[in-house]
Amino acid sequence: MTVADWLRSRTPVPPAALTARLDEVLSASLHEPAARVPIVFLEAGEQLAAELLLSNSTSRGSALDLLAADALVTYAFEAAGEMGSGIDARAEAAMQRISIIGAAQSIGG
């Protein structure tokens, strides 16, 4: 099973526009083994969130990217829970990285 297979197995199925955006964001990783979903999705979600924060993207036009970032992080933890793979450590590390992004934006913004 690949990252793409794992994503396609989710229920309920996300809306088509969100699925297309997730595929776009994850394009370089879709053929990796599904065991990498927690890491790949969390990194992609963090990257997308960072881009949105750094560009101060808060308009309606960035709604799909905000939803995609949220979905990526949610799926990362869902996969980690399914795989029993250190979800506590991942959650703490993700919170630290995301808070650093937010703090940097508030200082620089």
Z-matrix of the N, CA and C atoms (Angstrom, degrees):
N
C 1 1.448
C 2 1.523 1 108.70
N 3 1.318 2 115.98 1 138.55
C 4 1.464 3 122.45 2 -179.78
C 5 1.525 4 110.68 3 -104.71
N 6 1.312 5 115.45 4 173.56
C 7 1.465 6 121.65 5 174.22
C 8 1.526 7 109.26 6 -55.90
N 9 1.328 8 117.42 7 -45.33
C 10 1.471 9 121.25 8 179.42
C 11 1.524 10 111.29 9 -61.68
N 12 1.334 11 117.24 10 -42.56
C 13 1.467 12 120.96 11 178.26
C 14 1.526 13 110.61 12 -61.16
N 15 1.322 14 116.43 13 -44.28
C 16 1.461 15 120.41 14 -179.64
C 17 1.528 16 109.93 15 -60.92
N 18 1.326 17 116.28 16 -45.23
C 19 1.465 18 120.50 17 -179.68
C 20 1.531 19 110.76 18 -61.69
N 21 1.310 20 117.01 19 -41.32
C 22 1.475 21 121.32 20 -179.47
C 23 1.531 22 112.45 21 -69.09
N 24 1.315 23 117.02 22 -17.52
C 25 1.467 24 120.26 23 -178.24
C 26 1.531 25 112.66 24 -85.59
N 27 1.313 26 118.24 25 -3.19
C 28 1.462 27 121.38 26 -176.50
C 29 1.525 28 111.66 27 -72.27
N 30 1.308 29 114.96 28 139.66
C 31 1.460 30 121.04 29 172.29
C 32 1.522 31 108.06 30 -132.02
N 33 1.291 32 117.82 31 138.26
C 34 1.457 33 125.45 32 -1.15
C 35 1.529 34 110.59 33 -70.51
N 36 1.290 35 114.55 34 155.15
C 37 1.460 36 121.16 35 179.32
C 38 1.533 37 108.59 36 -68.05
N 39 1.334 38 117.44 37 130.56
C 40 1.470 39 118.88 38 178.68
C 41 1.529 40 110.66 39 -66.90
N 42 1.324 41 116.94 40 158.09
C 43 1.465 42 120.17 41 176.14
C 44 1.535 43 111.30 42 -55.21
N 45 1.321 44 115.52 43 152.38
C 46 1.475 45 121.32 44 -175.81
C 47 1.528 46 112.55 45 -55.61
N 48 1.321 47 117.56 46 -42.45
C 49 1.465 48 120.09 47 -178.17
C 50 1.527 49 110.94 48 -64.41
N 51 1.323 50 117.04 49 -39.09
C 52 1.462 51 120.31 50 178.64
C 53 1.523 52 110.55 51 -69.08
N 54 1.325 53 117.10 52 -41.93
C 55 1.466 54 120.70 53 177.31
C 56 1.527 55 110.42 54 -58.81
N 57 1.319 56 116.68 55 -44.38
C 58 1.466 57 120.67 56 179.92
C 59 1.528 58 110.99 57 -62.82
N 60 1.340 59 117.10 58 -40.54
C 61 1.465 60 120.13 59 -179.96
C 62 1.525 61 110.70 60 -68.54
N 63 1.340 62 117.20 61 -40.26
C 64 1.465 63 120.19 62 177.03
C 65 1.525 64 110.36 63 -61.93
N 66 1.328 65 116.71 64 -43.19
C 67 1.468 66 120.11 65 177.35
C 68 1.519 67 111.14 66 -59.58
N 69 1.321 68 116.34 67 -39.91
C 70 1.464 69 120.83 68 -179.88
C 71 1.529 70 111.04 69 -65.75
N 72 1.317 71 115.85 70 -47.06
C 73 1.466 72 120.48 71 -179.06
C 74 1.527 73 111.30 72 -64.87
N 75 1.324 74 116.19 73 -36.83
C 76 1.466 75 121.60 74 -176.60
C 77 1.525 76 113.80 75 -94.36
N 78 1.303 77 118.29 76 7.25
C 79 1.468 78 121.95 77 -170.07
C 80 1.523 79 114.22 78 -49.70
N 81 1.316 80 118.32 79 -39.23
C 82 1.467 81 120.55 80 -178.37
C 83 1.523 82 112.88 81 -74.20
N 84 1.329 83 117.06 82 -13.61
C 85 1.471 84 120.47 83 -173.97
C 86 1.517 85 114.46 84 -116.57
N 87 1.315 86 118.43 85 -0.53
C 88 1.466 87 121.04 86 -173.14
C 89 1.527 88 113.73 87 -60.92
N 90 1.326 89 117.51 88 -25.86
C 91 1.468 90 120.02 89 -177.56
C 92 1.528 91 113.11 90 -97.74
N 93 1.331 92 116.78 91 4.39
C 94 1.464 93 119.99 92 176.46
C 95 1.523 94 109.78 93 -72.87
N 96 1.322 95 117.83 94 161.61
C 97 1.468 96 120.61 95 178.50
C 98 1.531 97 111.23 96 -62.85
N 99 1.324 98 116.20 97 144.82
C 100 1.463 99 121.81 98 -179.11
C 101 1.527 100 112.28 99 -58.81
N 102 1.310 101 118.27 100 -24.95
C 103 1.465 102 121.03 101 178.36
C 104 1.526 103 111.87 102 -59.62
N 105 1.324 104 116.63 103 -19.68
C 106 1.467 105 121.15 104 -179.85
C 107 1.522 106 113.30 105 -89.52
N 108 1.330 107 118.04 106 -2.33
C 109 1.467 108 121.13 107 -177.52
C 110 1.526 109 112.43 108 -51.55
N 111 1.337 110 120.67 109 -49.66
C 112 1.469 111 118.15 110 -177.79
C 113 1.528 112 113.28 111 -56.41
N 114 1.301 113 116.55 112 -42.80
C 115 1.465 114 120.72 113 -178.22
C 116 1.525 115 111.10 114 -72.65
N 117 1.320 116 116.77 115 -49.71
C 118 1.467 117 121.98 116 -176.96
C 119 1.529 118 110.91 117 -60.99
N 120 1.328 119 116.80 118 -46.42
C 121 1.460 120 120.35 119 -177.28
C 122 1.522 121 111.14 120 -68.40
N 123 1.332 122 117.36 121 -41.24
C 124 1.457 123 119.77 122 -179.81
C 125 1.522 124 110.82 123 -64.57
N 126 1.317 125 116.68 124 -44.56
C 127 1.469 126 119.61 125 178.26
C 128 1.522 127 111.61 126 -62.63
N 129 1.331 128 117.05 127 -42.22
C 130 1.466 129 120.59 128 179.72
C 131 1.525 130 110.77 129 -65.99
N 132 1.323 131 117.02 130 -40.95
C 133 1.462 132 120.73 131 178.14
C 134 1.511 133 112.01 132 -64.01
N 135 1.322 134 116.16 133 -42.99
C 136 1.468 135 120.35 134 177.44
C 137 1.521 136 111.07 135 -62.55
N 138 1.327 137 116.76 136 -43.76
C 139 1.462 138 121.04 137 -179.26
C 140 1.522 139 110.79 138 -62.35
N 141 1.320 140 116.28 139 -45.40
C 142 1.464 141 120.29 140 179.88
C 143 1.524 142 110.63 141 -64.68
N 144 1.340 143 118.07 142 -42.76
C 145 1.463 144 121.51 143 177.68
C 146 1.527 145 110.81 144 -61.67
N 147 1.325 146 116.30 145 -41.72
C 148 1.462 147 120.39 146 178.92
C 149 1.523 148 111.02 147 -62.33
N 150 1.323 149 116.66 148 -44.30
C 151 1.467 150 120.37 149 178.83
C 152 1.525 151 110.94 150 -60.40
N 153 1.333 152 116.57 151 -42.39
C 154 1.462 153 120.62 152 179.76
C 155 1.523 154 111.19 153 -65.30
N 156 1.330 155 116.64 154 -43.62
C 157 1.463 156 120.07 155 179.14
C 158 1.521 157 111.89 156 -65.12
N 159 1.314 158 115.99 157 -45.06
C 160 1.467 159 119.60 158 -177.38
C 161 1.522 160 113.08 159 -67.18
N 162 1.325 161 116.28 160 -29.02
C 163 1.470 162 119.22 161 178.76
C 164 1.522 163 111.64 162 -94.36
N 165 1.339 164 116.00 163 4.98
C 166 1.463 165 121.92 164 -179.71
C 167 1.527 166 111.55 165 52.99
N 168 1.332 167 115.14 166 41.81
C 169 1.465 168 121.57 167 -177.52
C 170 1.526 169 110.18 168 -82.93
N 171 1.316 170 114.76 169 97.90
C 172 1.459 171 120.21 170 -179.54
C 173 1.522 172 112.04 171 -125.32
N 174 1.310 173 117.04 172 8.12
C 175 1.461 174 120.18 173 -177.92
C 176 1.524 175 110.91 174 -83.82
N 177 1.293 176 114.87 175 169.80
C 178 1.459 177 121.44 176 177.52
C 179 1.527 178 111.01 177 -58.10
N 180 1.306 179 117.04 178 -29.05
C 181 1.455 180 121.72 179 -179.37
C 182 1.524 181 113.82 180 -65.65
N 183 1.318 182 116.82 181 -18.76
C 184 1.463 183 119.35 182 179.62
C 185 1.528 184 112.44 183 -101.64
N 186 1.325 185 117.18 184 9.22
C 187 1.471 186 121.21 185 -177.45
C 188 1.529 187 112.08 186 -58.57
N 189 1.323 188 117.34 187 -42.50
C 190 1.463 189 119.79 188 -178.93
C 191 1.525 190 111.27 189 -63.60
N 192 1.325 191 116.89 190 -39.68
C 193 1.463 192 119.83 191 177.83
C 194 1.525 193 111.11 192 -67.69
N 195 1.324 194 117.87 193 -37.61
C 196 1.468 195 120.55 194 176.45
C 197 1.522 196 110.59 195 -63.29
N 198 1.320 197 116.71 196 -42.96
C 199 1.462 198 120.86 197 176.89
C 200 1.526 199 111.17 198 -63.89
N 201 1.327 200 116.19 199 -40.30
C 202 1.465 201 120.09 200 179.77
C 203 1.524 202 111.15 201 -64.51
N 204 1.334 203 117.43 202 -43.79
C 205 1.462 204 120.34 203 178.41
C 206 1.527 205 110.44 204 -61.04
N 207 1.321 206 116.50 205 -44.02
C 208 1.457 207 121.00 206 178.22
C 209 1.531 208 110.97 207 -62.00
N 210 1.324 209 116.75 208 -45.47
C 211 1.465 210 121.00 209 -179.70
C 212 1.525 211 111.26 210 -62.71
N 213 1.314 212 117.06 211 -41.24
C 214 1.460 213 120.56 212 -179.48
C 215 1.525 214 111.65 213 -62.01
N 216 1.316 215 116.82 214 -45.55
C 217 1.462 216 120.12 215 -179.78
C 218 1.528 217 110.16 216 -67.98
N 219 1.328 218 116.68 217 -42.44
C 220 1.465 219 120.38 218 178.08
C 221 1.521 220 111.02 219 -60.46
N 222 1.322 221 116.62 220 -46.80
C 223 1.464 222 120.36 221 178.75
C 224 1.529 223 111.65 222 -64.13
N 225 1.326 224 117.36 223 -35.61
C 226 1.468 225 120.31 224 178.88
C 227 1.521 226 110.13 225 -59.13
N 228 1.316 227 116.30 226 -44.62
C 229 1.462 228 119.59 227 -179.52
C 230 1.517 229 111.80 228 -74.82
N 231 1.314 230 117.19 229 -33.08
C 232 1.464 231 120.02 230 174.95
C 233 1.532 232 109.81 231 -61.04
N 234 1.317 233 116.27 232 -46.40
C 235 1.461 234 120.91 233 179.85
C 236 1.530 235 110.95 234 -65.15
N 237 1.321 236 116.78 235 -42.48
C 238 1.463 237 119.86 236 179.22
C 239 1.523 238 110.42 237 -61.34
N 240 1.327 239 116.39 238 -39.62
C 241 1.453 240 120.16 239 177.41
C 242 1.515 241 112.47 240 -64.93
N 243 1.324 242 115.99 241 -41.52
C 244 1.466 243 120.77 242 178.45
C 245 1.520 244 111.54 243 -64.43
N 246 1.317 245 115.62 244 -37.19
C 247 1.460 246 120.97 245 -175.33
C 248 1.518 247 112.43 246 -90.40
N 249 1.345 248 116.37 247 -8.19
C 250 1.464 249 119.89 248 -178.99
C 251 1.506 250 112.53 249 60.60
N 252 1.319 251 116.19 250 40.53
C 253 1.463 252 119.68 251 -170.82
C 254 1.525 253 113.37 252 -112.54
N 255 1.322 254 116.89 253 72.93
C 256 1.463 255 120.86 254 171.13
C 257 1.503 256 115.01 255 59.99
N 258 1.310 257 117.60 256 45.83
C 259 1.456 258 120.15 257 -176.60
C 260 1.528 259 111.88 258 -62.66
N 261 1.336 260 118.66 259 -34.79
C 262 1.463 261 121.04 260 -179.54
C 263 1.525 262 110.95 261 -61.65
N 264 1.319 263 116.38 262 -48.59
C 265 1.462 264 120.42 263 -179.48
C 266 1.526 265 110.86 264 -64.97
N 267 1.326 266 116.97 265 -40.24
C 268 1.467 267 120.36 266 178.75
C 269 1.527 268 110.90 267 -63.69
N 270 1.321 269 116.73 268 -42.73
C 271 1.467 270 120.98 269 -179.07
C 272 1.524 271 110.41 270 -61.81
N 273 1.310 272 116.58 271 -46.24
C 274 1.464 273 119.58 272 -179.34
C 275 1.524 274 111.29 273 -64.07
N 276 1.320 275 117.05 274 -44.95
C 277 1.462 276 120.40 275 179.71
C 278 1.524 277 110.92 276 -63.23
N 279 1.329 278 117.09 277 -41.70
C 280 1.466 279 120.60 278 179.42
C 281 1.521 280 110.90 279 -63.95
N 282 1.332 281 117.08 280 -43.93
C 283 1.467 282 119.83 281 179.04
C 284 1.519 283 110.90 282 -60.82
N 285 1.323 284 117.08 283 -40.18
C 286 1.460 285 119.94 284 179.63
C 287 1.525 286 111.05 285 -65.10
N 288 1.337 287 116.56 286 -45.28
C 289 1.468 288 119.48 287 -178.71
C 290 1.521 289 111.16 288 -66.01
N 291 1.322 290 117.54 289 -43.48
C 292 1.464 291 120.62 290 -178.54
C 293 1.530 292 110.28 291 -67.49
N 294 1.327 293 118.08 292 -37.68
C 295 1.466 294 119.55 293 178.85
C 296 1.527 295 111.01 294 -67.61
N 297 1.327 296 117.18 295 -33.18
C 298 1.462 297 120.39 296 176.48
C 299 1.527 298 110.19 297 -64.22
N 300 1.327 299 116.17 298 -41.56
C 301 1.469 300 120.54 299 177.86
C 302 1.526 301 109.62 300 -60.94
N 303 1.337 302 116.39 301 -47.80
C 304 1.463 303 120.85 302 179.93
C 305 1.516 304 112.42 303 -62.50
N 306 1.332 305 117.10 304 -42.19
C 307 1.458 306 120.78 305 179.86
C 308 1.528 307 110.67 306 -65.44
N 309 1.312 308 116.70 307 -41.64
C 310 1.469 309 119.86 308 178.96
C 311 1.506 310 110.61 309 -62.66
N 312 1.331 311 116.86 310 -38.41
C 313 1.460 312 120.67 311 -179.66
C 314 1.522 313 110.13 312 -67.94
N 315 1.329 314 118.44 313 -41.11
C 316 1.465 315 120.32 314 -178.04
C 317 1.525 316 111.14 315 -69.03
N 318 1.322 317 117.14 316 -31.89
C 319 1.469 318 121.05 317 177.45
C 320 1.513 319 110.41 318 -73.56
N 321 1.327 320 115.96 319 -45.11
C 322 1.461 321 120.28 320 -177.16
C 323 1.510 322 113.32 321 -83.69
N 324 1.348 323 118.55 322 -19.85
C 325 1.454 324 122.26 323 -173.47
C 326 1.447 325 112.68 324 -89.61
